[in-house]
Amino acid sequence: MTTVTQHRTRDEFETLALGHLGALHHRATLEGALQDEDWTVRVAAAEALRRLGDPAALPALRARQADPHRVVRNAVSTALKHLGPATES
């Protein structure tokens, strides 16, 4: 039987794997994961988007700068710095 924790952990690893693959066509999936109810999935999504390196993810990352969880905000901040200066969206 899969518990919620096991499910979330699997989601987190899958999200990270998408970023490691570097497939730009997965950007929308990763951006969607930034909205997940589990903060660990949101962190994994931000880290994966940073690794992906696509500046098109900047608007979705900026939208999470006020995330209620500090660790998510830190991951988003790191991703934004890595992707370059903020631009108008």
Secondary structure, 3 states (H helix, E strand, C coil): CCCHHHHHHHHHHHHHHHHHHCCHHHHHHHHHHCCCCCHHHHHHHHHHHHHHCCHHHHHHHHCCCCCCCHHHHHHHHHHHHHHCCCCCC
